[in-house]
Amino acid sequence: MNSTRRLAGGSLILLLCACTSFGTATAPRKTYDLGLASAAGEQRHAAVSIAVPDIEAAPPLDSNAFGYRLNYSAANQPRTYADSEWSTAPANLITRAVRIRLADQFYVAQTPFELADFTLLVTLDEFTQVFDSPQASAGVVRLRATITRDGRIVAQRTFSERSSALSADAAGGASALGEASHAALEALAGWTDGVVREHSGH
């Protein structure tokens, strides 16, 4: 009799564990990128080549973790979403976007970089969804750019863009960071165009 009760009790425990396991199954992680990049048009400086090495970034931005920060509470504690991530590291997303955008203006050299007329070095300093309150957030992107020619620095500039999110979640943050990134890229492309004109006569 005791043996039968023990078997029944063990079966019930196994059943409850199975139900609990199935009931707490984690949902698939959502993956985001910067959206579709614009197609390259006619190159305004087709005779000028510019090298764009892989963009450098601080360790939090060289993984596919989706970072955010609560400015209204513990602003010095960077956090990441548990259920959302980037399709690849933000530094990789920006590298690809910069090369595609500049292909509208120049011949973008792949390798060897040292043979290009100019080299554009970019560092990604910020790529974060920032919450100013539980209901309000924005995507913040900051790039540092350096243009060199023949190994000599000819220009440097920082580009910082902020775009408000339509929703206080990862989906809203991804959209806002996409908008801020594209705005930073447009500013970077315009500045690069001016520097090339000044230093090459094109």
N, C-alpha and C positions, 0 to 999 in steps of 0.2 A: 504493500500500500504506500509506504513512504517512498519507495523507488518510483512508483507511478506518479506521485505528486512532484517529485524532483524533476522527472522528465517533462511533465506538463509545465512546470514553472520555467524550466530552461527553454522550452519551445516558445513560451510567451515572451521571455526576455529577448530571444533572437528576433521574434516578430516585431517587437517594439523598436529594436535597434534598426531593423531594416526600414521600418516606416519613417523613423527619424532621419535616417540617411537619405532616403529619397526626398523627404520633405524639405531638407536644407541644401539641396543641390544648388551650386552657384550658377548664376546666369552667365552667358557668354560675355566676354569683355568687348566693349565697343571700341572700334578703331577709327581714328580720324587722320586727315591730312589737310593740306592747304587749299584743296579744291583744284579745279582745272587751271592750268597755266595757259597764258595766251600764246597762240602760234606765232612763230617768227615771221616777220614781214620782210620788206625790202631793207637790206642793210644800208644805213646811211653812210657808214664808214667801212665799206666792204674791204678796202685795201689795208685797213688797220686791224692788227690782231691783238687780242687781249687774253691773257691767261688768267683763269680763275681756279686756283687750287682749292682743295676741300676746305670748307669753312671750319675754323677752330671754335671751340666752345668750352665753357666750364663743365666739370664732370656731371652736374645735374642735367645738362642739356645735351649730353652725348649718349643718352639712352632714350628709349621710347616712352619713358614715364611721362605722364601728363601732369605737370606741376601747377599748383595754385598757391595763393598766399592770402591770409585773412588780415587785412590791414587794420581792421577794427578790433582784432584780438590776436595777440602774439604775432605781430607783424614780422618778427625776426625768425619765425619758424616756417620754413618752406614745407609744403605738403604735396602729396600726390594722390590722385584718384585711384581707388582700388578697383573700380570696374571699367575704367576707360584708359586708353593709351594712344600714342601716335603710331602711325604705320611704320615709321622709322624714326630715328633720333631727329629732333628739331634741326640740328646742325646739317643733317643730310637733306632735309626738306628745303632749307634755305639755300644750300649749295645748288641744288637742282633748279630752284626757282630763279636764282641769280643768273645762272648760265643761260637758261631759256630766255629770260628778259633781255640780257645783253646781246643775245643773238639777233635781236631786232636791229641792232646798231653796228655791231662789229663781227669780225670773224673770231669766234671764241675758240682759242687753242685748247686742245686737250693735252697732248704731249708732243715734243718736249717743251715745257713751259719756258725754258731759258731762251728759246728762239722767238718768242712773242715780242711785239713792239712794247707792250705794257703788261704789267702784272697787277691784278687787283687782289689784295689780301683782305679778308673780312673775318672779324671775330664776332660771334653771337654772344652778347653779354646778358641779354634778358629775353625771355620767351615764356611769359607766365600769365595766367589768369589771376587778376588781383581783385579781391572782394573789398569794397569800401564799406559795405554793410551786408547782412545776410541776403538781401534782395538785389543788390546792385554790384555788378562786377564789370571788368574791362580786360581786354587783351593788351598786354604791354610787350612791345618788341623794341630792342635796342641793338644796333649794329655799329661796330667800329670799322672803318674802311681806310685802307692805305693803298695808294697807287704808286708803283715804282716803274722806273725806266732805266735799263742798263744797270740794275742793281742799286739805283739811287732813288730815294723817296722824293716824289714831286708834289704829293698832296695827301692830306689826311683829314678825315671828318667823321663825326658821330651822327647817326640817324636814330631818332627815337620817335616811335608812333604809339598811340593809344586809341583803341576803338571800343566803344561800349558794347556789352553783351546784351542780347535780347532776352536771355533767360539765365537764371543763376544756377547753371549746371555745366557739365562738361560739353554738351552740345552747343550751348551759348558761348562758352569759352573758346571752343574750336572755331566757330564762325568769326568771333571777334578777333582772334589771333590771326586768322586768315586775312581779314580786312587790314589789320595793322601791318602784317607782313607785306601785303601788296602795296600799301602806301609807302612803306620804307623802301621797297624795291624801286618804285617809281622815282622817289627822291634820289636814291643811289644812282639810278640810270641817268637821270638828268645831270647830276653832279659829275659823273664819269664822262659824259658827253662833253661837258665844258672843259674838263681837265685835258681830255684828248685833243680838243680843238686848240687849246692854248699851247700844248707842248708838241704838237705834230704838224700844225698848219692845215689840218683837214677840216 
